[in-house]
């Protein structure tokens, strides 16, 4: 129940707070989110198993909801601090740190909970989030967004126009959700699959650690080049389908070593697949909407993870674990194809879609961005760009 409250908090709060983040002065909002998360984790740790279920649920919801928009805001801040040519490398480094943390966190949490006290990991997370909030004062207060400032000064920026811009990128969110659903399959069904194969369940930890370490390696390799062949939607679709093949092989291979290799290779490809999603989102949204777009993406991948986990749990009641994984892979492939089809119809930043002539906010945004030369090369179409 507490895990569900935490995930619901993330999914609900990420787009809600992300859409209301001020790019010019984001620090107070980011700090407040981390402080709320620290209170949530601290409350869970202090109350422990003796707390009232409703109160524990509130703290769990707060722990998920408070910092839900923080990753998106920090990613937007990160990309504003580096030259344009180094954005891919910066985001690759962020991804490396994320997957490296994921690889050691389960063992660390288990060791602290069993070796010391179950409340220690929760209290440690509360302290880390509080320190992270304090550390924000070592960074700029926001990221540069002169175009948004000009539009806000003329009264042209509105939540409705920003919401339309964010919603337009739905194919990117769909593909992102598809990618993380594979991670849910690997994490949630692997123990049952090992039991089906008559393999010691204790191998699930090392196998998943290999997946995460492979992802850290994949993020590093992707960041070695500033750009890769092919448009970002093509890269994302190919990488996600390749990860799907790796996870499907895990479902059918009977040997532990072969499963380990398949998961490690899938992990190497998983990180670039996620990176291409974030780069694609940055390419199709104007600067003032990027942090909100990242937050919506965060909610979308969280929803994909939760939906895949729910599907897996339901399928395990009626089919074998290997079949459940293959069903999840089929769902991932379907979402990937849907997202790729939608992205082919998606305009790049600075382009105008047919039928949008009546949307004054979007037209003005496009004219200003083209005048300022804001256009990402990864999403350029063959047709000429509009001029101011």
N, C-alpha and C positions, 0 to 999 in steps of 0.2 A: 504494500500500500504506500509506504514512504517513497519507494523508488518511483512509483507511478505519479505521486504528487510532485516529485522533483522534476520528472520529465515533462509533465503538463505545465509546470511553471516555466520551464525553458521555452517550450513551443509557443505558449501564449504571450510571454513577455518579450521575446526577442524581436518580433516585428512591431509590437506595440511601442516599445521604447526606442527601437532603431529608427522608426519613422519620425520620432520627435527629437532626435539628437541634433544639437546645433553644431555644425562642422567648425565654426569659428571659435567656440568656447565649449568644447566637449568634455574638458577635464572634470568639471563639477559633476556632470552626469555619470561619467565613468567611475569616479571615486564613490559616488553615492551607490552605484550598482555593486561595486566590490564590498562596500561597507554592509549593504543589505545581505549579500552572500555570506560575509563573515558572521553576521548575527544569526543567520539561518543555521550554518554549520555549528557555530558555537552553542546555540540552543539545543541542537540535536545531541551534541557531545555531552553537555552538562545534564540534560534530563535523562539521557540513556533510556534503557528499557522500562524505567519506572514512571515515565511521563504519561500524561493523558494522551490517548491516541489522536484526538482532534488537535491538540496543541503540537504534537510531534508532526502531524500532517501540515500544519501551518508553517512550522519551521522548515520542513522539507520543501514546501512550495516556495518559500522565500529564498532558500538556498539555490534553487534552480532559477527562479524568476529574476532575482536581484542582478546578477552579473550576466544575464542572457545576452544583452546587447554589447557587452564589453569586447568580446573577440572581434566583432565587426568594426567597432570604433578603433580599436588598436591596430587592426589590419589597415584601415584607411590612413591612420596616422603614420604607420610604418612606411607605406608606399609614398607618402608625401615627404618623407625625410631623405629619400634616395633619388638619384637621377633616374629619368625615365628608362634609360638603357639597363639599369640595375634592378628594376622592379621584379623581374622573374627570379633573379638570384636572392633578393630579399625575402620574397614569399617562399622560396624553396628552403631557406634557412629557418623560417618560421615553421614550416611543415616538418623539417627535420627535428626541431625541438619538440614539437607536438608528439610525433610518433615515438621519439626516444623516451618521452615521459610516459606514454602509454605502455611501452614495453617493460618499464620497471615498476610502474605504479601498482599493479596487482600484487606482485611479490612483496613490495614495501608495505602496502596496506595490510596484507595478511600477516606479515611478520610483526608489525606494531600491534595489531589487534590481538594476536595470540600470545605474543611475548610480553606485552605490557598490559594493555587494557583496550577493550573495544572502542572506548571513547577517544583514544589517542589520535587515530587518523582523522576523525572529524574535527577535533580541536586543532590539530596541525593545519588542516585546510583552512580553518577560520583564521589562524595566525598568518598564513601565507597570503590570503586574500586581503587582510588588513595591511600587511606590508606592501602588497601590490598597489593598493589605493594610495598609500603614502608615497610610493615611488613615482606616481604619476606627476608629482611636482618637479621631477627631474626632466620631464619631457615638455615639449611645447603644449600650450593650452588647447590647441586645436590644429587643424590642417588648413592650408591656404585654399580659399574658395571664393575668389573675387567675383566670379560670375553670379554665384548665388547671392552674394552681398548686394550686388547691383540690382538684381531682380527683387530682392526683399525690400530694398529701399524704394522701389517703385510700386510696391504692394502687389507684385505679380506672383509671388510664390505662395502656394496654398497646399494644404495637406492633400486635397483632392488631386491636384496636378502631380504632386510627388507620388501619390498612390498609383496613379495611372502609369507613370514611368516605371515604378517598381513592378507593377503587375504585368507590364509588357514583357518582362524578362522571364516569364513563367517556364519556358522550355529549359532554361539553365537550372532552375530549381528542381525540375522534374529529373533531369539527368543527375544532379547532385544527390537527390534522395535515392535514386537507383544505385549510385555508387556506394553509399554507406549501408544500404540494405544488405550488401554482400558481407560487410563486416559483422553485421548482426547475425547473419547465418553462420559465419565461422565461429563466432564467440558462443552463441547460444546452443547450437546443435552439435558442436564438436564433441563434447563429453558423451552425449548419447550415441554418436556415431562410433566413437572409440569402444564403447561398451558393445555395440553391435558387432564390431570387428574382433571382439575378445582381446582388446588391447587395454592395458592399464590406464584408467581414467587420469591418473597423475600426469600422463603425457600431454594433456590438453594445455597446461600452463606453458611448457617449453615450446609447443607448436605455435601457440598464439604469440608468444614472445618473438619467435622467428618471423612471424607475419609482420609484427610491428617494427622489428629491426630491419626487415627487408624494405618496409615503407620508408624508413629513415634513409636507407641507402638510395632508394628510388628518388626521393626528394633531392638528395645531393646530386645525383646524376642528371636529373632534369635541369637543375640550376647551373650546370656547367656551361650551358649555352644560353644566350639571351633569347633565342627563338629557335623553334623546331619546324621541320617541313610540315606543310598542311595548315589549314585554318583551324582555329581552336575547337569548333564544334566537331570537326573530323577527328582531331586528336583525342578529344574526350570520348567520343563514341567508340573509337578503336580500342583505346585503353580500357574502358569499362567492359567492353565485350571480352577483351583478353583476360581481365580479372575474373569474369564470369566463367571462362573456360577453366581457369586454375581452380576455382572453388568447385566446379563440377567434377574435375578430376579427383579432388579430395573425396568426393562422395562415392567414387567408383573404385579407387585404388585400394587394395587390401593391405599394403605394407606401410608400416610406420614411417620408414625413411622416405618412401615415395610421397607420402602425404606431407611430410615436412618440406620436401623440395617444392612441391606444388604450392603450398601455402607461402613459402618464402618468395617464390617467383611472383605469385599473385600480389604479395605485399610490395614488391619492387615496382609493380605497375600501378598499384592502388594510389600511392602518393601523387604521381604525375596526373592521374585521372582527376584527383581532387584539386590539384593546382590549376589545371586547365579550366575547371569550373569557375574558380575565383578570378582567374585572368579574363575569362569570357565575360563575367559579370562586370568587371571593371571596364571592359571594352565597349559594352553596350549602354552603360548608364553614365549620365553626366556626373562631374565630380561631386556635386552637392548631394547626390543620391547614392553614392557608392557605399557608405557606411550602413545606410538603411537597407540596401540590397544585400550586403553581407549578413545582416541580422536576419533578414527573411530567409536567406539561404541556410543559415544556422537552424532556423525553425524547420525548414523543409527537410534537411537531412536528419534532424531529430525525429520528425514525424515518420520519415522513411525507415529509420532504425526501429522505432516503436512498432510500426505496422508490420515490418518484417519479423520482428520478435513475436508479435501476436499471431501472425500467420504460422510461424514455426511451431509455437506452442500448441496451436490447434491441430496442425497436421500430425504432430508427434503422437497424438491420441489415436490416430486412425491409420497411419502409414509408418513405414520404417524410417529411421533418421536419414538414410541415404536418399530415399524418395523425397523426403521433406526438403532437403537441400536442393535437389534438382527442381522441385516446384518453385522454390525461392529464386533460383537462378533464372527460371523461365519468366518470373515476374520482373526481375531486374532487366532482362533483355527487352521485354515489352516496353518498360518505362524508358529505356535507353533509346529505342527506336522512335518512340513518341517524342522524346525530347529533341532528338536529332532532326526529326521532321519539322518540329516547331522552330528550331533555331535557324533552319534554312530560310524561313520566312521572316526572321527577325531582323530589323534594320540595325545597322551599326550606329554608334554615336555620331551625331551630325547628319544623319539621313532622315528623311521624312517619309512616312508610310502613306500610301494612298488612302484618302478618306479622312485625313487629319487636318484639313485646311481650316476647320472651324475651331481648333484648339489653340487659342492665342498663346497660352503659356508655353506649350511645347514648341510652337513656331518661333517664338522669341528666343527660347533656349537654344534651339538649333542655329538660328542666325548668329547669336552671340558666340557660340562655340566655334562655328566655322570661321567667323571673323577673327577669333583669337587663335585659330589654328589647332584647336583641340580635336584630334581624331586619332584613334589607335590603329596602327597599321595591321594588327592581327585580324581585324574584322573588315578590312576594306573590300568593297565589292568591285566588280569590273566596270560598272557604270561610273561616269564622272561624279565627283562630289559636288553638292550644291555650293554656291558661292554667296557671300553676303551681298 
